[in-house]
Structure formats: structure tokens, C-alpha cells
Amino acid sequence: MDLQKAIRELYDEKERIDGVIASLEQHLRTNGSGAPKRKRGRKSMGPLERLEVSERMRGYWAARRMDGTSPIS
């Protein structure tokens, strides 16, 4: 096995890989990270979901009034 030839081929492959890495890094710098940004905070509710929560809470508070318990002592 010719070690000089193997070393030369490895250096060629290393240069090719370095070029691909540089190209990808340049792409990231010009086009952003590519990762979707997550929204922070609470997710908003749609009208139907808001209505469901409203009805559920109305029932919850009605039951609390019937039991005679109060959130404030």
C-alpha cells in the first residue's frame, strides 16, 4: 500500500469536506438558522375552545355555590 497516495487522498477528501462545511455555514449566515422559532408564552384559544372553557367553568362555579364552599374564607 502506498502511504503517500493514501495520505494525499485523505487530504483531498479533507479539503472537499472543509469546502462543504464552509458552504453550509455561509448558507446559515445568509438564510438564518433554518430552525423554526418557537413562540413564547401562553397559546391563544380559538372561539370554540374559549366557549368550551367558559361552559366548563360556569358548571364548576355553579357546583361550588351548591356545595356552599367559597374560594375566599
Secondary structure as UniProt FT lines:
FT   HELIX           3..31
FT   HELIX           47..67
//
